[in-house]
Amino acid sequence: MDSHTMGYYEMEIWALMMWSVKFAFMCLYWDMARHLPKYIRYTVYFTLGVLTVTFIGVLVMFTMWCRPVHLNWTLTESQLCTAYVSPFAVHAGSSAHLITELLVLLIPILIFRVVHVHRSKRIGVLFIFALGGVTLGISVISYGLRASTPMHAARVRKTGTFDQYVEEIRKRVENCRLASYTEASCAMLMLCLPSFRVLLRKFIDSRSPSDDTPERKAGLRRSNVLISFGSLRPR
């Protein structure tokens, strides 16, 4: 499989991975929103609607950018068609991703304004927020790499040969791919951390049989029901 074909599939996989992580967080917020004020519930509904519209729009745009569609993954001797060299496709896809990511990160901030987090859980919550900030920072870097690709490719197209043009795009796609995979890895780690906390607590408790009282077991079962950011209760 050549780099041109890989670039096409990379865009599709990137959109599927990033929006899937966001939808997973929205499922968590949806369950919590039933017990929260109306403005938070409406924010959750609004964000879910924006996520759905942007996901469909970005996926269709990447899939149908070149027509006939097979030109997205077919490289001829004189023609290369890819959304990577289109400023509109790059800015539209990356902007939709950043806007929806900010909306998803905004919701827990609203939630923690109206609920109380136990002091022992705050470090875990802050760590997840810090990881979310790192993911957002990588998203900005990825946006910059994608945005610079059309400009550099157009410059090579004017001054160089077609083979040099293809090679320049290949190098740029490789850099974007590395940033995208790093971003997706951080996002999936952030999504899995709450569940890992439950597993880690079970492991630690299993290593301490002396504290394995019936009351402790009952409390552990109750705490395992919540795999979110910790035990939450209204202020």
Residue, then its C-alpha position, 0 to 999 in steps of 0.5 A: m500500500d503506497s503512502h498516498t493510499m495510507g494518507y487517505y485511510e489515515m484521515e478516515i481512521w483519525a476521524l473515527m478514533m477521535w470522534s469515538v472517544k468524544f462520543a464515549f465521554m458523552c455517554l458518561y456525561w449523559d448518565m450523570a446529567r440526569h442528576l444535574p441542573k438543566y443548563i448542564r443537561y442542555t449543554v450535554y444535549f447541544t454538544l452531542g448534537v454538534l458532535t453528531v453533525t460534525f462527525i458525519g460532515v467530516l467523514v463525508m468530506f474526507t470520503m467524497w473529497c475527490r470525485p470519482v471517489h477512487l482518486n482518493w487512493t489512486l495515484t496516477e503519473s500526472q495527478l494526485c488528489t487528496a484532502y491533505v493539500s486542500p486548505f478548506a478540507v484541512h481547516a474545516g476538519s481540524s477546526a471541527h475537531l478542536i471545537t468539539e474537543l473544547l466542548v467535551l472538555l468544558i462539560p466536566i468543568l461545569i459538572f465540578r462547579v455543582v458537585h463535591v469531589h472528595r479531597s482524596k479524589r482531587i489528584g486523580v481528577l486533576f491528572i485527567f484534566a492535565l492529560g486532557g490539556v496535553t491532548l488538546g495541545i497535541s491537537v493544536i500541533s497536529y492542526g499546525l502540521r496539517a495547515s502547513t501541508p497545502m502551502h508547502a505542497a503548492r510551493v513544491r508544485k510550482t518550482g519542482t517536478f511531479d515526483q518532488y511534489v508527491e514526495e513532499i506530500r508523503k513527508r508531510v503526511e508522515n508527520c501528521r500521522l505521527a501527531s494524530y496517533t499520539e493524540a489518539s493514544c492520549a485521548m484513549l488513555m484519558l478515557c480508560l483511566p477511570s476504569f483503571r482506577v477501579l481495577l487498581r483499587k481492587f488489586i490493592d485491596s486484594r493484597s491487604p486481606s487484613d482490611d477485608t471486612p464485610e463493611r469494606k467489601a460493601g463500600l468497594r462494591r458501591s464505589n465500583v459502580l462509579i467508573s467516572f471521575g470519582s465519588l460525586r455528590p451535590r454541594 
